[in-house]
Amino acid sequence: MATSTQVRSSLTRALTAWALASVLGGGVVLARRPGPVAAGVARQTVAWGAVDLGVAALSLRPPRPAPEPQAAASLRRLLLLNSVLDVGYVVAGVLLWRAGTVRGRDSRGDGAGVVVQGAFLLVLDTVHAARLRTTRV
């Protein structure tokens, strides 16, 4: 099993890489003036990437000092809570995708973009939580 410090570091690196790729990739697509579906995916990709960069930056702060079992258990709880939220993002994205239009605008691309971002975060959070299987503290 990995320590909480190792998992935080791995999580921050992966989230930063994903966020940078999202902002850059989405920006390139938007610069090409795509159709409404691709533009929606690109908008969501840039927006989620920017938020993920902020989260990654916040995770660079040192955690509160705590014994390793408590630190690991706390990080694992946070990651599992995030995983539940990630499922909600995927469901919301599917609903937006399937709606087709929202307020007169094509929502398929936005929905697809939310699904991709939420699914990535779900995998990221659950994989890192699994690395922290802990004993009860």
C-alpha positions, 0 to 999 in steps of 0.5 A, spaced: 500 500 500 502 507 498 502 512 503 498 518 503 504 522 501 505 518 495 498 518 493 497 525 494 503 526 489 501 521 484 494 524 484 496 531 483 501 530 477 496 526 474 490 531 475 495 537 473 497 533 466 490 532 465 488 539 466 493 542 462 491 537 456 484 539 457 485 546 457 490 546 451 486 541 447 480 544 448 483 551 446 485 548 440 479 546 438 475 552 439 480 556 435 478 552 429 471 555 430 468 548 430 461 546 429 456 546 435 457 539 438 465 539 438 464 547 440 460 544 446 465 538 448 471 543 447 468 549 452 467 543 457 474 541 456 477 548 457 472 549 463 473 543 467 481 543 465 481 550 468 478 548 475 482 542 475 488 546 475 486 550 481 484 544 485 491 541 483 494 548 485 491 547 492 493 540 493 500 543 493 499 545 500 502 541 505 497 537 509 495 538 516 500 534 520 497 527 522 499 520 523 499 516 517 494 511 518 489 517 520 492 521 514 491 515 509 484 514 512 482 522 511 485 522 504 481 515 502 474 518 505 475 524 501 477 521 494 471 516 495 466 522 496 469 525 490 468 519 486 460 519 488 460 526 486 464 524 479 458 519 478 453 525 479 457 529 474 457 523 469 449 522 470 448 530 469 452 529 463 448 524 460 442 527 461 445 534 458 447 530 452 440 526 451 436 533 452 439 535 445 437 542 446 437 547 453 435 554 452 435 553 444 442 551 444 445 544 442 447 541 449 449 534 446 457 537 446 456 540 453 453 533 455 459 529 452 464 533 455 461 533 462 461 525 461 468 525 459 471 529 464 467 526 470 469 519 467 476 521 468 475 524 475 471 517 477 477 513 475 482 517 477 479 518 484 477 511 485 484 508 483 487 513 488 483 511 493 484 503 492 491 505 493 490 507 500 486 501 503 487 502 510 485 499 517 480 502 521 483 508 526 
